[in-house]
Amino acid sequence: MSGGGDDVVRAFVPDDTPQVLSLLSASLGWVPDDHHAAFFAWKHTANPFGPSPAWVAERDGLVIGFRAFLRWEFEQPGAVVAAVRAVDTATAPEARGGGVFTRLTRFGLAALAAEGVRFVFNTPNDQSRPGYLKMGWQEVGRVPLQLRLASPGALPRVVGARTSADLWSLPSGAGAPAADVLADGAAVCALLRSRPPPTGLRTRLTPGVLQWRYAGFPALAYRAHCGPGGVAGGLAMFRLRRRGGAVEAMLGDVLAPGGDARLAARLARDVLRVSGADYAVATAGGRSWRGFVPLPGQGPVLTWRAAGAGGRPPMAAWDLSLGDVELF
């Protein structure tokens, strides 16, 4: 616990949730209803990597600030790396400009370092990034994206879709509900075991992590497309969302047995074919797929800050899927 003037910074407790949801409503456009309460619980309580470390600033018994970090685990050659993602933050209107966000963030960073978290990562927007950079965050680079059009006729809609994608998904009957496919835990586990060892930083996927990410909050309506013979033939997780006048197929994790890049590309193309979307988008990096074209300068900007020992990994060392970077 930390005091400064009339404010106290302390750990978030569940009883703070109603006030925090109200703050998030004022800052992020959340609606303080059951839907967003479930979304909050999914992110910060049900995460298989662990509940989110979070703190509040309190003044005269009222919560005026909130700061949460989403727990995450990466695997790299020979090691599992404990990390967190800087996510939800909010400050009451009457307290803005008073350093509440900075105090909460620095207080949280000190606590995370003490428990052995190696680093913080996130993809802040253009408005919030300068504040992070002032507190010691560093830009790693843009997460590379790749895109494939469904047809030449979709091009005008895609070119005109220069806006943020909707948060919530469009309904779709393509593939199968993610929860149904991921319920076959043995097949999913076998597919994950077939992946080649990581060459850089890669999310430590398990059947439980995939269940949480793609089926833990049903309102997000993720779908799953399987390869030949079911899950054993590969798995592409996706959802449809509107971006301006276009329908986008967001490809989260695309998993092919043995890391077969050609099969992964086919799974990605099949999602576009069966979904009816105008285009499909995925991260690129070392997984550029046939028929997809790079989108230079369009990916989210990845930022990083040390919590423990170690230097900033270069962009080439990160193996991120859209499932890692979208939504949160």
Buried (B, 14 or more C-beta within 10 A) or exposed (E): EBEEEEBBBBEBEEEBBEBBBBBBBEBEEBEBEEEBBBBBBBBBEEBBBEEBBBBBBBBEEEBBBBBBBBBBBBBBEEEEBBBBBBBBBBBBEEBEEBBBBEBBBBBBBEBBBEEEBBBBBBBBEEEBBEBBBEEEBEBBBBBBBBBBBBEEEBBEBBEEBEEEBEEEBBEBEBBEBBBEBBEBBEBBBBBBEBBEEBEBBBBBBBBBBBBBBBBBBEEBBBBBBBBEEEBBBBBBBBBBBBBBEBBBBBBBBBBBBEEBBEBBBBBBBBBBBBBBBBBBBBBBBEBBBEEBEEBEEEBBBBBBBBBBEEEBBEBEEBBBBBBBBBBB
